[in-house]
Amino acid sequence: MTPDQFAALAEMLRLRDGPARECARLVLVDGRSTIDAAASLGMQYRAAAAAVQRARQGFELARRAVLA
């Protein structure tokens, strides 16, 4: 995912600035693992995984809406 796509996704999902949003960006844009991103931000793995999953689900829904 490009940085511009992530910015649009974060706006669409109303992701607030903070560790969860940054974690999702690190995973989806920079290609880091969820474990690595969570550790670098001092987050619990569960919270990091939930943030990434929410962003991935939102991206998939947006993709389906465009291609439908």
PDB file with one MODEL, atoms N, CA, C and O in Angstrom:
MODEL        1
ATOM      1  N   MET A   1       0.851  -1.159   0.000  1.00  0.00           N
ATOM      2  CA  MET A   1       0.000   0.000   0.000  1.00  0.00           C
ATOM      3  C   MET A   1       0.903   1.230   0.000  1.00  0.00           C
ATOM      4  O   MET A   1       1.930   1.264   0.677  1.00  0.00           O
ATOM      5  N   THR A   2       0.506   2.226  -0.763  1.00  0.00           N
ATOM      6  CA  THR A   2       1.298   3.451  -0.812  1.00  0.00           C
ATOM      7  C   THR A   2       0.970   4.353   0.379  1.00  0.00           C
ATOM      8  O   THR A   2      -0.067   4.185   1.021  1.00  0.00           O
ATOM      9  N   PRO A   3       1.846   5.299   0.671  1.00  0.00           N
ATOM     10  CA  PRO A   3       1.541   6.250   1.745  1.00  0.00           C
ATOM     11  C   PRO A   3       0.243   7.033   1.479  1.00  0.00           C
ATOM     12  O   PRO A   3      -0.517   7.299   2.410  1.00  0.00           O
ATOM     13  N   ASP A   4      -0.009   7.397   0.226  1.00  0.00           N
ATOM     14  CA  ASP A   4      -1.245   8.120  -0.100  1.00  0.00           C
ATOM     15  C   ASP A   4      -2.478   7.246   0.116  1.00  0.00           C
ATOM     16  O   ASP A   4      -3.499   7.720   0.613  1.00  0.00           O
ATOM     17  N   GLN A   5      -2.383   5.982  -0.254  1.00  0.00           N
ATOM     18  CA  GLN A   5      -3.504   5.070  -0.024  1.00  0.00           C
ATOM     19  C   GLN A   5      -3.767   4.925   1.471  1.00  0.00           C
ATOM     20  O   GLN A   5      -4.917   4.921   1.910  1.00  0.00           O
ATOM     21  N   PHE A   6      -2.694   4.807   2.248  1.00  0.00           N
ATOM     22  CA  PHE A   6      -2.874   4.668   3.692  1.00  0.00           C
ATOM     23  C   PHE A   6      -3.497   5.920   4.287  1.00  0.00           C
ATOM     24  O   PHE A   6      -4.375   5.823   5.145  1.00  0.00           O
ATOM     25  N   ALA A   7      -3.060   7.091   3.846  1.00  0.00           N
ATOM     26  CA  ALA A   7      -3.621   8.340   4.357  1.00  0.00           C
ATOM     27  C   ALA A   7      -5.123   8.408   4.071  1.00  0.00           C
ATOM     28  O   ALA A   7      -5.906   8.810   4.931  1.00  0.00           O
ATOM     29  N   ALA A   8      -5.516   8.014   2.863  1.00  0.00           N
ATOM     30  CA  ALA A   8      -6.937   8.012   2.509  1.00  0.00           C
ATOM     31  C   ALA A   8      -7.695   6.989   3.349  1.00  0.00           C
ATOM     32  O   ALA A   8      -8.792   7.267   3.834  1.00  0.00           O
ATOM     33  N   LEU A   9      -7.112   5.815   3.519  1.00  0.00           N
ATOM     34  CA  LEU A   9      -7.736   4.769   4.331  1.00  0.00           C
ATOM     35  C   LEU A   9      -7.901   5.227   5.777  1.00  0.00           C
ATOM     36  O   LEU A   9      -8.959   5.038   6.377  1.00  0.00           O
ATOM     37  N   ALA A  10      -6.858   5.824   6.328  1.00  0.00           N
ATOM     38  CA  ALA A  10      -6.914   6.293   7.721  1.00  0.00           C
ATOM     39  C   ALA A  10      -7.993   7.356   7.882  1.00  0.00           C
ATOM     40  O   ALA A  10      -8.690   7.392   8.896  1.00  0.00           O
ATOM     41  N   GLU A  11      -8.127   8.217   6.887  1.00  0.00           N
ATOM     42  CA  GLU A  11      -9.173   9.241   6.949  1.00  0.00           C
ATOM     43  C   GLU A  11     -10.550   8.593   6.852  1.00  0.00           C
ATOM     44  O   GLU A  11     -11.459   8.938   7.606  1.00  0.00           O
ATOM     45  N   MET A  12     -10.699   7.660   5.930  1.00  0.00           N
ATOM     46  CA  MET A  12     -11.979   6.981   5.747  1.00  0.00           C
ATOM     47  C   MET A  12     -12.393   6.235   7.017  1.00  0.00           C
ATOM     48  O   MET A  12     -13.560   6.271   7.407  1.00  0.00           O
ATOM     49  N   LEU A  13     -11.445   5.564   7.655  1.00  0.00           N
ATOM     50  CA  LEU A  13     -11.731   4.789   8.863  1.00  0.00           C
ATOM     51  C   LEU A  13     -11.701   5.650  10.124  1.00  0.00           C
ATOM     52  O   LEU A  13     -11.984   5.169  11.221  1.00  0.00           O
ATOM     53  N   ARG A  14     -11.359   6.916   9.957  1.00  0.00           N
ATOM     54  CA  ARG A  14     -11.247   7.850  11.080  1.00  0.00           C
ATOM     55  C   ARG A  14     -10.269   7.353  12.134  1.00  0.00           C
ATOM     56  O   ARG A  14     -10.531   7.414  13.335  1.00  0.00           O
ATOM     57  N   LEU A  15      -9.129   6.858  11.645  1.00  0.00           N
ATOM     58  CA  LEU A  15      -8.080   6.422  12.567  1.00  0.00           C
ATOM     59  C   LEU A  15      -7.418   7.655  13.162  1.00  0.00           C
ATOM     60  O   LEU A  15      -6.931   8.515  12.429  1.00  0.00           O
ATOM     61  N   ARG A  16      -7.398   7.743  14.462  1.00  0.00           N
ATOM     62  CA  ARG A  16      -6.775   8.879  15.139  1.00  0.00           C
ATOM     63  C   ARG A  16      -5.265   8.747  15.106  1.00  0.00           C
ATOM     64  O   ARG A  16      -4.720   7.644  15.071  1.00  0.00           O
ATOM     65  N   ASP A  17      -4.596   9.898  15.119  1.00  0.00           N
ATOM     66  CA  ASP A  17      -3.144   9.869  15.238  1.00  0.00           C
ATOM     67  C   ASP A  17      -2.788   9.219  16.565  1.00  0.00           C
ATOM     68  O   ASP A  17      -3.413   9.487  17.592  1.00  0.00           O
ATOM     69  N   GLY A  18      -1.796   8.379  16.530  1.00  0.00           N
ATOM     70  CA  GLY A  18      -1.350   7.701  17.739  1.00  0.00           C
ATOM     71  C   GLY A  18      -0.684   6.393  17.399  1.00  0.00           C
ATOM     72  O   GLY A  18      -0.467   6.085  16.227  1.00  0.00           O
ATOM     73  N   PRO A  19      -0.358   5.617  18.421  1.00  0.00           N
ATOM     74  CA  PRO A  19       0.381   4.371  18.195  1.00  0.00           C
ATOM     75  C   PRO A  19      -0.345   3.363  17.302  1.00  0.00           C
ATOM     76  O   PRO A  19       0.296   2.696  16.491  1.00  0.00           O
ATOM     77  N   ALA A  20      -1.654   3.242  17.435  1.00  0.00           N
ATOM     78  CA  ALA A  20      -2.376   2.253  16.627  1.00  0.00           C
ATOM     79  C   ALA A  20      -2.302   2.605  15.143  1.00  0.00           C
ATOM     80  O   ALA A  20      -2.064   1.737  14.303  1.00  0.00           O
ATOM     81  N   ARG A  21      -2.506   3.869  14.833  1.00  0.00           N
ATOM     82  CA  ARG A  21      -2.426   4.308  13.430  1.00  0.00           C
ATOM     83  C   ARG A  21      -1.002   4.134  12.897  1.00  0.00           C
ATOM     84  O   ARG A  21      -0.805   3.649  11.783  1.00  0.00           O
ATOM     85  N   GLU A  22      -0.016   4.531  13.698  1.00  0.00           N
ATOM     86  CA  GLU A  22       1.370   4.409  13.272  1.00  0.00           C
ATOM     87  C   GLU A  22       1.755   2.944  13.090  1.00  0.00           C
ATOM     88  O   GLU A  22       2.498   2.611  12.168  1.00  0.00           O
ATOM     89  N   CYS A  23       1.261   2.077  13.950  1.00  0.00           N
ATOM     90  CA  CYS A  23       1.544   0.652  13.817  1.00  0.00           C
ATOM     91  C   CYS A  23       0.981   0.114  12.508  1.00  0.00           C
ATOM     92  O   CYS A  23       1.666  -0.605  11.780  1.00  0.00           O
ATOM     93  N   ALA A  24      -0.257   0.461  12.215  1.00  0.00           N
ATOM     94  CA  ALA A  24      -0.861   0.020  10.953  1.00  0.00           C
ATOM     95  C   ALA A  24      -0.059   0.543   9.773  1.00  0.00           C
ATOM     96  O   ALA A  24       0.142  -0.181   8.798  1.00  0.00           O
ATOM     97  N   ARG A  25       0.403   1.788   9.841  1.00  0.00           N
ATOM     98  CA  ARG A  25       1.203   2.356   8.749  1.00  0.00           C
ATOM     99  C   ARG A  25       2.524   1.613   8.581  1.00  0.00           C
ATOM    100  O   ARG A  25       2.941   1.316   7.462  1.00  0.00           O
ATOM    101  N   LEU A  26       3.179   1.316   9.705  1.00  0.00           N
ATOM    102  CA  LEU A  26       4.450   0.597   9.629  1.00  0.00           C
ATOM    103  C   LEU A  26       4.289  -0.765   8.957  1.00  0.00           C
ATOM    104  O   LEU A  26       5.148  -1.190   8.185  1.00  0.00           O
ATOM    105  N   VAL A  27       3.192  -1.437   9.255  1.00  0.00           N
ATOM    106  CA  VAL A  27       2.959  -2.768   8.688  1.00  0.00           C
ATOM    107  C   VAL A  27       2.516  -2.681   7.233  1.00  0.00           C
ATOM    108  O   VAL A  27       3.072  -3.361   6.371  1.00  0.00           O
ATOM    109  N   LEU A  28       1.520  -1.849   6.959  1.00  0.00           N
ATOM    110  CA  LEU A  28       0.912  -1.828   5.631  1.00  0.00           C
ATOM    111  C   LEU A  28       1.697  -1.030   4.596  1.00  0.00           C
ATOM    112  O   LEU A  28       1.646  -1.347   3.408  1.00  0.00           O
ATOM    113  N   VAL A  29       2.413  -0.011   5.022  1.00  0.00           N
ATOM    114  CA  VAL A  29       3.174   0.811   4.081  1.00  0.00           C
ATOM    115  C   VAL A  29       4.642   0.403   4.050  1.00  0.00           C
ATOM    116  O   VAL A  29       5.226   0.229   2.980  1.00  0.00           O
ATOM    117  N   ASP A  30       5.234   0.251   5.238  1.00  0.00           N
ATOM    118  CA  ASP A  30       6.665  -0.033   5.310  1.00  0.00           C
ATOM    119  C   ASP A  30       7.000  -1.518   5.255  1.00  0.00           C
ATOM    120  O   ASP A  30       8.164  -1.886   5.096  1.00  0.00           O
ATOM    121  N   GLY A  31       5.986  -2.375   5.387  1.00  0.00           N
ATOM    122  CA  GLY A  31       6.217  -3.810   5.275  1.00  0.00           C
ATOM    123  C   GLY A  31       6.825  -4.462   6.506  1.00  0.00           C
ATOM    124  O   GLY A  31       7.350  -5.572   6.422  1.00  0.00           O
ATOM    125  N   ARG A  32       6.761  -3.791   7.642  1.00  0.00           N
ATOM    126  CA  ARG A  32       7.298  -4.393   8.855  1.00  0.00           C
ATOM    127  C   ARG A  32       6.318  -5.403   9.417  1.00  0.00           C
ATOM    128  O   ARG A  32       5.127  -5.357   9.108  1.00  0.00           O
ATOM    129  N   SER A  33       6.803  -6.303  10.230  1.00  0.00           N
ATOM    130  CA  SER A  33       5.914  -7.273  10.865  1.00  0.00           C
ATOM    131  C   SER A  33       5.140  -6.582  11.978  1.00  0.00           C
ATOM    132  O   SER A  33       5.568  -5.558  12.512  1.00  0.00           O
ATOM    133  N   THR A  34       4.001  -7.158  12.314  1.00  0.00           N
ATOM    134  CA  THR A  34       3.195  -6.595  13.395  1.00  0.00           C
ATOM    135  C   THR A  34       3.959  -6.646  14.711  1.00  0.00           C
ATOM    136  O   THR A  34       3.894  -5.706  15.504  1.00  0.00           O
ATOM    137  N   ILE A  35       4.672  -7.724  14.946  1.00  0.00           N
ATOM    138  CA  ILE A  35       5.453  -7.864  16.186  1.00  0.00           C
ATOM    139  C   ILE A  35       6.523  -6.781  16.268  1.00  0.00           C
ATOM    140  O   ILE A  35       6.700  -6.155  17.313  1.00  0.00           O
ATOM    141  N   ASP A  36       7.228  -6.562  15.174  1.00  0.00           N
ATOM    142  CA  ASP A  36       8.287  -5.553  15.141  1.00  0.00           C
ATOM    143  C   ASP A  36       7.707  -4.151  15.323  1.00  0.00           C
ATOM    144  O   ASP A  36       8.240  -3.347  16.088  1.00  0.00           O
ATOM    145  N   ALA A  37       6.621  -3.866  14.622  1.00  0.00           N
ATOM    146  CA  ALA A  37       5.993  -2.539  14.729  1.00  0.00           C
ATOM    147  C   ALA A  37       5.500  -2.294  16.148  1.00  0.00           C
ATOM    148  O   ALA A  37       5.702  -1.211  16.697  1.00  0.00           O
ATOM    149  N   ALA A  38       4.859  -3.284  16.740  1.00  0.00           N
ATOM    150  CA  ALA A  38       4.354  -3.140  18.110  1.00  0.00           C
ATOM    151  C   ALA A  38       5.506  -2.886  19.082  1.00  0.00           C
ATOM    152  O   ALA A  38       5.415  -2.007  19.940  1.00  0.00           O
ATOM    153  N   ALA A  39       6.569  -3.641  18.951  1.00  0.00           N
ATOM    154  CA  ALA A  39       7.713  -3.483  19.849  1.00  0.00           C
ATOM    155  C   ALA A  39       8.340  -2.106  19.705  1.00  0.00           C
ATOM    156  O   ALA A  39       8.708  -1.486  20.702  1.00  0.00           O
ATOM    157  N   SER A  40       8.465  -1.623  18.480  1.00  0.00           N
ATOM    158  CA  SER A  40       9.098  -0.320  18.266  1.00  0.00           C
ATOM    159  C   SER A  40       8.254   0.824  18.816  1.00  0.00           C
ATOM    160  O   SER A  40       8.779   1.897  19.112  1.00  0.00           O
ATOM    161  N   LEU A  41       6.947   0.599  18.955  1.00  0.00           N
ATOM    162  CA  LEU A  41       6.060   1.635  19.465  1.00  0.00           C
ATOM    163  C   LEU A  41       5.669   1.417  20.923  1.00  0.00           C
ATOM    164  O   LEU A  41       4.925   2.214  21.495  1.00  0.00           O
ATOM    165  N   GLY A  42       6.173   0.333  21.528  1.00  0.00           N
ATOM    166  CA  GLY A  42       5.849   0.036  22.921  1.00  0.00           C
ATOM    167  C   GLY A  42       4.407  -0.397  23.120  1.00  0.00           C
ATOM    168  O   GLY A  42       3.820  -0.166  24.177  1.00  0.00           O
ATOM    169  N   MET A  43       3.841  -1.026  22.101  1.00  0.00           N
ATOM    170  CA  MET A  43       2.443  -1.477  22.165  1.00  0.00           C
ATOM    171  C   MET A  43       2.371  -2.955  22.511  1.00  0.00           C
ATOM    172  O   MET A  43       3.313  -3.710  22.271  1.00  0.00           O
ATOM    173  N   GLN A  44       1.252  -3.350  23.072  1.00  0.00           N
ATOM    174  CA  GLN A  44       0.959  -4.766  23.248  1.00  0.00           C
ATOM    175  C   GLN A  44       0.657  -5.350  21.868  1.00  0.00           C
ATOM    176  O   GLN A  44       0.075  -4.680  21.015  1.00  0.00           O
ATOM    177  N   TYR A  45       1.057  -6.600  21.659  1.00  0.00           N
ATOM    178  CA  TYR A  45       0.844  -7.232  20.359  1.00  0.00           C
ATOM    179  C   TYR A  45      -0.639  -7.260  19.987  1.00  0.00           C
ATOM    180  O   TYR A  45      -0.989  -6.998  18.836  1.00  0.00           O
ATOM    181  N   ARG A  46      -1.509  -7.575  20.944  1.00  0.00           N
ATOM    182  CA  ARG A  46      -2.951  -7.658  20.641  1.00  0.00           C
ATOM    183  C   ARG A  46      -3.500  -6.355  20.100  1.00  0.00           C
ATOM    184  O   ARG A  46      -4.258  -6.349  19.129  1.00  0.00           O
ATOM    185  N   ALA A  47      -3.122  -5.254  20.722  1.00  0.00           N
ATOM    186  CA  ALA A  47      -3.592  -3.936  20.282  1.00  0.00           C
ATOM    187  C   ALA A  47      -3.057  -3.627  18.889  1.00  0.00           C
ATOM    188  O   ALA A  47      -3.773  -3.084  18.048  1.00  0.00           O
ATOM    189  N   ALA A  48      -1.801  -3.974  18.649  1.00  0.00           N
ATOM    190  CA  ALA A  48      -1.195  -3.743  17.344  1.00  0.00           C
ATOM    191  C   ALA A  48      -1.885  -4.586  16.273  1.00  0.00           C
ATOM    192  O   ALA A  48      -2.212  -4.087  15.196  1.00  0.00           O
ATOM    193  N   ALA A  49      -2.100  -5.848  16.572  1.00  0.00           N
ATOM    194  CA  ALA A  49      -2.748  -6.747  15.612  1.00  0.00           C
ATOM    195  C   ALA A  49      -4.170  -6.290  15.299  1.00  0.00           C
ATOM    196  O   ALA A  49      -4.616  -6.387  14.155  1.00  0.00           O
ATOM    197  N   ALA A  50      -4.878  -5.796  16.303  1.00  0.00           N
ATOM    198  CA  ALA A  50      -6.241  -5.308  16.094  1.00  0.00           C
ATOM    199  C   ALA A  50      -6.248  -4.079  15.189  1.00  0.00           C
ATOM    200  O   ALA A  50      -7.119  -3.950  14.328  1.00  0.00           O
ATOM    201  N   ALA A  51      -5.290  -3.181  15.374  1.00  0.00           N
ATOM    202  CA  ALA A  51      -5.196  -1.984  14.538  1.00  0.00           C
ATOM    203  C   ALA A  51      -4.901  -2.356  13.085  1.00  0.00           C
ATOM    204  O   ALA A  51      -5.497  -1.804  12.160  1.00  0.00           O
ATOM    205  N   VAL A  52      -3.990  -3.280  12.900  1.00  0.00           N
ATOM    206  CA  VAL A  52      -3.635  -3.711  11.539  1.00  0.00           C
ATOM    207  C   VAL A  52      -4.813  -4.434  10.892  1.00  0.00           C
ATOM    208  O   VAL A  52      -5.103  -4.213   9.716  1.00  0.00           O
ATOM    209  N   GLN A  53      -5.483  -5.283  11.637  1.00  0.00           N
ATOM    210  CA  GLN A  53      -6.623  -6.015  11.099  1.00  0.00           C
ATOM    211  C   GLN A  53      -7.741  -5.055  10.690  1.00  0.00           C
ATOM    212  O   GLN A  53      -8.345  -5.218   9.630  1.00  0.00           O
ATOM    213  N   ARG A  54      -8.012  -4.066  11.523  1.00  0.00           N
ATOM    214  CA  ARG A  54      -9.060  -3.094  11.203  1.00  0.00           C
ATOM    215  C   ARG A  54      -8.722  -2.356   9.911  1.00  0.00           C
ATOM    216  O   ARG A  54      -9.590  -2.163   9.060  1.00  0.00           O
ATOM    217  N   ALA A  55      -7.468  -1.944   9.761  1.00  0.00           N
ATOM    218  CA  ALA A  55      -7.055  -1.239   8.555  1.00  0.00           C
ATOM    219  C   ALA A  55      -7.137  -2.153   7.328  1.00  0.00           C
ATOM    220  O   ALA A  55      -7.580  -1.724   6.262  1.00  0.00           O
ATOM    221  N   ARG A  56      -6.715  -3.401   7.476  1.00  0.00           N
ATOM    222  CA  ARG A  56      -6.794  -4.344   6.344  1.00  0.00           C
ATOM    223  C   ARG A  56      -8.239  -4.592   5.936  1.00  0.00           C
ATOM    224  O   ARG A  56      -8.548  -4.653   4.746  1.00  0.00           O
ATOM    225  N   GLN A  57      -9.125  -4.734   6.914  1.00  0.00           N
ATOM    226  CA  GLN A  57     -10.544  -4.952   6.603  1.00  0.00           C
ATOM    227  C   GLN A  57     -11.132  -3.731   5.898  1.00  0.00           C
ATOM    228  O   GLN A  57     -11.896  -3.875   4.944  1.00  0.00           O
ATOM    229  N   GLY A  58     -10.786  -2.552   6.355  1.00  0.00           N
ATOM    230  CA  GLY A  58     -11.262  -1.330   5.704  1.00  0.00           C
ATOM    231  C   GLY A  58     -10.756  -1.213   4.284  1.00  0.00           C
ATOM    232  O   GLY A  58     -11.496  -0.810   3.387  1.00  0.00           O
ATOM    233  N   PHE A  59      -9.496  -1.562   4.076  1.00  0.00           N
ATOM    234  CA  PHE A  59      -8.910  -1.521   2.735  1.00  0.00           C
ATOM    235  C   PHE A  59      -9.621  -2.512   1.819  1.00  0.00           C
ATOM    236  O   PHE A  59      -9.917  -2.192   0.668  1.00  0.00           O
ATOM    237  N   GLU A  60      -9.891  -3.696   2.318  1.00  0.00           N
ATOM    238  CA  GLU A  60     -10.585  -4.709   1.522  1.00  0.00           C
ATOM    239  C   GLU A  60     -12.002  -4.253   1.177  1.00  0.00           C
ATOM    240  O   GLU A  60     -12.441  -4.440   0.043  1.00  0.00           O
ATOM    241  N   LEU A  61     -12.714  -3.670   2.111  1.00  0.00           N
ATOM    242  CA  LEU A  61     -14.055  -3.172   1.830  1.00  0.00           C
ATOM    243  C   LEU A  61     -14.017  -2.056   0.785  1.00  0.00           C
ATOM    244  O   LEU A  61     -14.860  -2.021  -0.112  1.00  0.00           O
ATOM    245  N   ALA A  62     -13.062  -1.161   0.891  1.00  0.00           N
ATOM    246  CA  ALA A  62     -12.940  -0.091  -0.092  1.00  0.00           C
ATOM    247  C   ALA A  62     -12.619  -0.665  -1.470  1.00  0.00           C
ATOM    248  O   ALA A  62     -13.177  -0.227  -2.476  1.00  0.00           O
ATOM    249  N   ARG A  63     -11.727  -1.637  -1.509  1.00  0.00           N
ATOM    250  CA  ARG A  63     -11.358  -2.267  -2.779  1.00  0.00           C
ATOM    251  C   ARG A  63     -12.576  -2.933  -3.413  1.00  0.00           C
ATOM    252  O   ARG A  63     -12.799  -2.812  -4.618  1.00  0.00           O
ATOM    253  N   ARG A  64     -13.367  -3.641  -2.593  1.00  0.00           N
ATOM    254  CA  ARG A  64     -14.558  -4.307  -3.114  1.00  0.00           C
ATOM    255  C   ARG A  64     -15.585  -3.305  -3.628  1.00  0.00           C
ATOM    256  O   ARG A  64     -16.245  -3.547  -4.638  1.00  0.00           O
ATOM    257  N   ALA A  65     -15.715  -2.189  -2.937  1.00  0.00           N
ATOM    258  CA  ALA A  65     -16.675  -1.164  -3.368  1.00  0.00           C
ATOM    259  C   ALA A  65     -16.295  -0.573  -4.718  1.00  0.00           C
ATOM    260  O   ALA A  65     -17.163  -0.285  -5.542  1.00  0.00           O
ATOM    261  N   VAL A  66     -15.011  -0.395  -4.940  1.00  0.00           N
ATOM    262  CA  VAL A  66     -14.534   0.192  -6.199  1.00  0.00           C
ATOM    263  C   VAL A  66     -14.665  -0.819  -7.344  1.00  0.00           C
ATOM    264  O   VAL A  66     -15.008  -0.448  -8.466  1.00  0.00           O
ATOM    265  N   LEU A  67     -14.397  -2.070  -7.061  1.00  0.00           N
ATOM    266  CA  LEU A  67     -14.407  -3.081  -8.115  1.00  0.00           C
ATOM    267  C   LEU A  67     -15.783  -3.688  -8.348  1.00  0.00           C
ATOM    268  O   LEU A  67     -15.960  -4.447  -9.300  1.00  0.00           O
ATOM    269  N   ALA A  68     -16.756  -3.376  -7.506  1.00  0.00           N
ATOM    270  CA  ALA A  68     -18.094  -3.974  -7.636  1.00  0.00           C
ATOM    271  C   ALA A  68     -18.862  -3.385  -8.788  1.00  0.00           C
ATOM    272  O   ALA A  68     -20.003  -3.778  -9.035  1.00  0.00           O
TER     273      ALA A  68
ENDMDL
END
